Amino acid sequence: MLNGEGDGAVTEEITLRRALPRDREAVARVESQATPNLSYLPQVFDLFLNDPQGDFSVAEVGGRVVACAKFTVLPDGSAWLEALRVLPDYQGLGIGKRFYRNFFAIAEDSGISTLRMYTNIANEKSKGLAERFGFQWVATYRGAQIPTAEISGTADSTGFQPVTDPRRAADLLMPHCEEWTGFLVMNRTFFPFVPATCARWATKGKVYEDPGTGDVIVLGARFMPKQALHIAFAEGEPARWLHFARRVARASDIERIQCMYPPRRADVEVFLLGKGFQPDAYDCIVMEATIQR
Ligand SMILES: CC(C)(COP(=O)(O)OP(=O)(O)OC[C@H]1O[C@@H](n2cnc3c(N)ncnc32)[C@H](O)[C@@H]1OP(=O)(O)O)[C@@H](O)C(=O)NCCC(=O)NCCS
């Protein structure tokens, strides 16, 4: 039976180990079968492999890579669990649970007390697995996107300038934390809406303000910067901040603009959909667990 779980038909041991450069193709194959409509591991493989803080692991059964998962430490020191993928033939056999136990072990070893993940609201299995490990639903976000070339309209966005001072970025953004329901999203990574995230993004050139109008926008990418420019937060006159985002995307030849916003910000949704943004099929939910020490 499978590694003491007693809940699968696999007769061989599951082994978890750190991913290696030679796992590139196997990991891509796992993802292409586990999430046929979502593929990004080939593009971030090196980034994940070389992450000095996190953990990128694979599961092997009989010497074959059948699953992978990534443990990432976000700027505020919390853990972000991502890219958990199990080959369909090996699902339901306890491999996801093995990874979760590994996530908790890494968190314990690193002194990390908050862990989070996201899944789409229809993914009962992923949600149920997280709940089994004590995760609770803490926020819901809705996504919409548009090819840059399809954005129309003009506005004066010339007043936007980068906010490079970490404290200024936190002062500008933190008052909006509650209404934006606690997270800032890029590449479906739900960064906690806390001063540490604001500060990191200020130093990375992702926070902009127009001092003349008070408009603010946070945009950029965690990875795959040419594929999409992510609007993680925006406040002020939508025509102006979207115009600014389009300018940034055009200047760097970025294909699409994406935004994830809390459903309670109906004003943002109405504006984006009115501009031709296409909504994602499902809302995403953020789930969180805390280790008590
Ligand atoms: C979601 C996924 C990672 C789970 O991995 P797995 O190896 O199949 O999961 P395991 O067998 O270890 O764990 C199964 C647990 O999930 C939960 N679960 C499974 N099906 C469930 C369902 N329909 N409803 C609620 N919970 C469910 C249960 O807690 C179950 O454990 P239990 O039977 O002991 O209570 C895997 O199915 C997968 O790769 N799916 C496609 C990619 C994906 O959705 N990734 C998630 C991140 S978005």
The ligand as a MOL file (V3000), in Angstrom:
LIG
                    3D

  0  0  0     0  0            999 V3000
M  V30 BEGIN CTAB
M  V30 COUNTS 48 50 0 0 0
M  V30 BEGIN ATOM
M  V30 1 C -6.0020 18.6390 -5.7070 0
M  V30 2 C -4.8560 17.6050 -5.7290 0
M  V30 3 C -3.5420 18.3420 -5.6080 0
M  V30 4 C -5.0430 16.6640 -4.5560 0
M  V30 5 O -3.9980 15.7510 -4.5350 0
M  V30 6 P -4.2940 14.1900 -4.2820 0
M  V30 7 O -3.0200 13.4870 -4.2410 0
M  V30 8 O -5.3020 13.7620 -5.2640 0
M  V30 9 O -4.9450 14.2820 -2.8400 0
M  V30 10 P -4.8350 13.2200 -1.6580 0
M  V30 11 O -5.2120 11.8910 -2.1450 0
M  V30 12 O -3.5490 13.3300 -0.9540 0
M  V30 13 O -5.8700 13.8410 -0.6360 0
M  V30 14 C -7.1830 13.7070 -0.8230 0
M  V30 15 C -7.8520 14.6000 0.2130 0
M  V30 16 O -8.4400 15.6870 -0.4710 0
M  V30 17 C -9.7350 15.9140 0.0580 0
M  V30 18 N -10.7150 15.6580 -0.9950 0
M  V30 19 C -10.5720 14.8630 -2.0720 0
M  V30 20 N -11.6890 14.9050 -2.8250 0
M  V30 21 C -12.5180 15.7760 -2.2210 0
M  V30 22 C -13.8000 16.2720 -2.5300 0
M  V30 23 N -14.4610 15.8820 -3.6250 0
M  V30 24 N -14.3390 17.1530 -1.6910 0
M  V30 25 C -13.7030 17.5590 -0.5850 0
M  V30 26 N -12.4760 17.1070 -0.2420 0
M  V30 27 C -11.8950 16.2430 -1.0620 0
M  V30 28 C -9.9060 14.9770 1.2200 0
M  V30 29 O -9.4920 15.6550 2.3860 0
M  V30 30 C -8.9560 13.8670 0.9110 0
M  V30 31 O -8.4250 13.2650 2.0300 0
M  V30 32 P -9.2780 12.1510 2.8380 0
M  V30 33 O -9.9370 11.3180 1.7980 0
M  V30 34 O -8.2730 11.4050 3.6350 0
M  V30 35 O -10.2120 12.9540 3.6760 0
M  V30 36 C -4.8450 16.7600 -7.0270 0
M  V30 37 O -6.0780 16.1510 -7.1530 0
M  V30 38 C -4.5260 17.5490 -8.2780 0
M  V30 39 O -3.3940 17.6030 -8.7060 0
M  V30 40 N -5.5550 18.1430 -8.9110 0
M  V30 41 C -5.3490 18.9240 -10.1110 0
M  V30 42 C -4.5290 20.1650 -9.8360 0
M  V30 43 C -5.1130 21.0030 -8.7260 0
M  V30 44 O -6.3030 21.2120 -8.6250 0
M  V30 45 N -4.2090 21.5260 -7.8800 0
M  V30 46 C -4.6140 22.2930 -6.6950 0
M  V30 47 C -4.0720 23.6390 -6.6780 0
M  V30 48 S -5.0490 24.7860 -7.6430 0
M  V30 END ATOM
M  V30 BEGIN BOND
M  V30 1 1 1 2
M  V30 2 1 2 3
M  V30 3 1 2 4
M  V30 4 1 2 36
M  V30 5 1 4 5
M  V30 6 1 5 6
M  V30 7 2 6 7
M  V30 8 1 6 8
M  V30 9 1 6 9
M  V30 10 1 9 10
M  V30 11 2 10 11
M  V30 12 1 10 12
M  V30 13 1 10 13
M  V30 14 1 13 14
M  V30 15 1 14 15
M  V30 16 1 15 16
M  V30 17 1 15 30
M  V30 18 1 16 17
M  V30 19 1 17 18
M  V30 20 1 17 28
M  V30 21 1 18 19
M  V30 22 1 18 27
M  V30 23 2 19 20
M  V30 24 1 20 21
M  V30 25 1 21 22
M  V30 26 2 21 27
M  V30 27 1 22 23
M  V30 28 2 22 24
M  V30 29 1 24 25
M  V30 30 2 25 26
M  V30 31 1 26 27
M  V30 32 1 28 29
M  V30 33 1 28 30
M  V30 34 1 30 31
M  V30 35 1 31 32
M  V30 36 2 32 33
M  V30 37 1 32 34
M  V30 38 1 32 35
M  V30 39 1 36 37
M  V30 40 1 36 38
M  V30 41 2 38 39
M  V30 42 1 38 40
M  V30 43 1 40 41
M  V30 44 1 41 42
M  V30 45 1 42 43
M  V30 46 2 43 44
M  V30 47 1 43 45
M  V30 48 1 45 46
M  V30 49 1 46 47
M  V30 50 1 47 48
M  V30 END BOND
M  V30 END CTAB
M  END
